[in-house]
Every structure is written in structure tokens, then in C-alpha cells.
Amino acid sequence: MIEDRASIMTLYDRIALAISILAVIITAWISGNSFQGLPHLEDEYAYLWQAQAIAGGKFILPSPPESEHFFVPFVVDYNGQRFGKYPLGWPAVLSLGERMGLGTLVNPLLAGLAVWLTYRLGKRTLGEVCGLLAAGLTFTSPIFLMYSGMLLSHPWGLVLSAAFALSWLGAVDQREDVPGWLPTLGAGLTLGVLALSRPLTALGVGLPFGIHGLILLWRGSPVVRRRVITVGLVAAIIGSTLFLWQFALTGDALLNPYTLWWEYDKVGFGPGYGVLEEGHTLEQALSNTRRSLVEGAGDFFGWGWGAYSWIFLPLGLWVARRNKKAWLLVGVPLGLVIVYLAYWISGPRYFYEGLYGLTLFSAAGIAALAGWSKSGEGRTRQGGRVRSWVMIVVFAILVAANLVFYTPRKLKETHLFYEVDSADLEAFTDVAVQNLAPALVLVHAENWRDYAIFLKLADPFLESPFIFAWTPRDDDPGEGLVRAYPGRTLYHYYPEDPGQFYSAPRAP
């Protein structure tokens, strides 16, 4: 008799599922309100351009006439072709949302999945209590809430990273109820797609599991050895399509599109790597990492304005010191720190895909202080009700302080970053203005940031009712643009003078 699957779910499963759904709702609200559904960072503009191009059936377009005036951050014009510098993985996923006009909901949906996968990882390695605590810590993490409301690739990377870790544990465990090929294939697929989305991140995520795989090849059973080899082969095959992608864009499989925007944007050390004259150095790498970890101390949990975000982690590491499966998970943030030493720029977001390693071991520390067993039972025997309730109160105060003070401040800072505001677009919702289409709007602005927000109203194919070109204040390429884009009326626009459209450059 087949048991009803719903009856298999435990109370902890149901609570974790509720937290996951709540994560979708809250991050979708953050996307629509705190960030107004608009890109803020250069990376977001490029991802959005790539996603829209893919949604329209192309990933590479001919460079537009007068291309220097159609500037898009991190979108490259090379050999007469225009394309984004980023790998295919995340723009392809984002394009699915763009096809339905729901691009800003993609990351919130991934956020809910990331919370659920974190719970599943905790349940498998440290027990249901730690898994549920880790899910809650993830949901209330400032960096999690912030990036889940944006258009960056990190939530997609976190889902792939957690899914890979969960699949790996299933692949190397011969006691699995499911067929062994399923988690084996899942591990290879998720790591390969991560390599096709964030290559250096995939290397950092895979580092501890690669070491574990070598140990299993030496000491594991024949079945486990075959599974480890299969994971590596599948991941390598999928990840290697990155070179096909680079060849399709540039004609050279080894030419990284990053270097077409900044020649020095490469991974490694020495002259030519990074912005310093002497190149990227180990000293700079250590300084960048130290600064990123200090900043991340606040952004990952936000307790006490960041000063106390790590207080439960050491105890969690000690409590789980003999849990080999769990140590693989904490090895992920460590692996990311190690590989990103070789990159000339750093920041807490580069360690984001290892978030579950931090939340799970912090949860283990909290559970140990509260005297909770893996199943959540035995509180009286292990620590007493007073001990348990004291820990609940302390934890609640820390989380509340984060959600009331730290996280709102971070969201406000990010919203104001580059002074992006949807109010700048309101003029184009006026019926009289819409009647000006089809139009080419020449935005006069000293800084590209004052122009880039209008790209939200255009498309990569330059076929939308309004298309936007950019020019510095004293430059007037009007005649050239008129000849290059016949059938469109040229208007001059000044962001500080919203709603006013000029047929000729405004007088100084």
C-alpha cells in the first residue's frame, strides 16, 4: 500500500515549508518596494540586457549604429557584435521570468527554494532542529534578503550550491532509498550548471567535495567510486560548455569576455591582474578578504550591528566536530574564501553561495546552548526548561534587532545606491508623452548612471516605442542618430528637468 506523501512530512518539515513560502513573499515585497523592480548595480543592468535578449531568441546581437551612445554597463561591442560579458547560466534563467514579464520574481522564488534546501541539508546532517533553525537564520539574513530582492546571480548560485551539496551526500550514501543514479546525476548537473553561471564560485563550492571525492576514490566501495567519477564527468561536460559560449561570442574559446570590458579583469596574481601597477598580490588578496569578512560579519546575520553575528559559530563547529558530512558544508564558505583570494576584487557577496555552511553551524551552536537534541526532544534531561527558554529569548532579541534596525538600514542604503528611483520614469507614463513614440530620446547627462535607469523602458533590440541614447552635456550627435534611426523622432532629454522633451539641445 502506497503511503500518502503528505503524511510523511513531519511538523518540522511543515514549518520549514512555511518559512520558505514566507521567504518568497517577503523578498518579492523587497524587490517591488525597496528596489522598485529596478536594476541598481552595473551587473544587474548587464544581466537584464542579456536576459531580455535571450527571451527574444538571441544571445548575441549586431552592434547598433552609433553604438557608443547606447551604453549598457558590462555589455560589450566586439567585432561588430554586442553581447553581455557574463556566462550564460543566470541570464538564461532570468530570461524565463522576462518572457512572462515577471523577471523580478525569479530571485524571490529561488530564495524560497534556497531556504528549503538549507533545511534539508540541516535535517540530513545535523537533525531537524538545526535544519529548521538554519532555515530561519537564512530567511532573516540581511545579505540573503538584500540579494534575493535584486537581479544578481547569487540566489541562483546559492540554490545550485545547496542542491549540489544535498545531491552529493545522497550520491555517496549507499543507504539511500532512492536509486543511486538520481542524486549522482543531480550532483553533476548542479555543479556543472554552477560552473556555467559562476565559474570561480563553482570551483570554491566544489573544493571540499573534490577533496572528499579523492578520499572516496582511495577508500570507498566500487559503487561509490563509480558515482564520484560520474559526478565529476557530468560536471566537467556541462561546465566545459562555457568555452563553447566564449567561442560563440568572441571566436576564441579561451577569450574571457570579462577582459573585453576591463583588460585587467582576470583571476590570478602579478602584473596585468587587477588595477594596481604591480598587479594583484597576495598582500592585497589577504587585505581584501579580511575587509570582506569584517563587512560580512554584519551582513550575514546583522546581530548587534554585525558585532555578534558569529557568536554561535565556534560552538557549532565544536559540537559537530565529528560529523564528517556536516564539515563538508562548512568547507564551502572556506573554499570560496580560498579561491577568491586569486581575484583582484572582493566583497561578502562572493562568499554568498556558502551561506548554508554558516547558518547550519550557527544553528548547531544555538541548539547546543538550548539543550535541544536532534529531534527537539529531551530538553529537560539535556539542559532544563530554563536554559531552553533563556536561549529562545536571546535568539529572539538578536533576530528582532536585526530585522528592526540592521536590515532596514542596509536595504535603504542599497536602494539609494546610485540614486536610482522609479520616479524618474513617471514622465514616460503620461499619455501625451507616449504619443511621441516611436522616438529616440537622447539623454544629456554627465554620468551614465543618470541615463541608465531609462534602459528599463527599452529593449536590447532597440525596437521598443522609446529607445534611449546617452551623450555628455556638451556633445550633440543628433544628426548622426537621426540618420542611423530613421522613422523615429529625436528628442533631447535632461534628467534634472523631468517631463520636458526638446526638439533641439537646451540652451546652457
WOPELIN-V263440 format. One line per field, one symbol per residue. ss: DSSP state (2 for helix, 1 for strand, 0 for the rest). A space follows every 50 residues. Layout:
# WOPELIN-V263440
ss=???
This chain:
# WOPELIN-V263440
ss=00002222002222222222222222222222220000000222222222 22222000001100002220000011110011110002222222222220 00222222222222222222222220022222222222200222222200 00022222222222222222200000000222222222222222222022 22222222222222222220022222222222222222202222222222 00000002222000001001000000000102222222222222222222 20222200000022222220000222222222222222222210000222 22222222222222222222000000002222022222222222222222 22222222222222222220022222222022220000111111000022 22222220000000011111100000022222220000111111000000 11000000
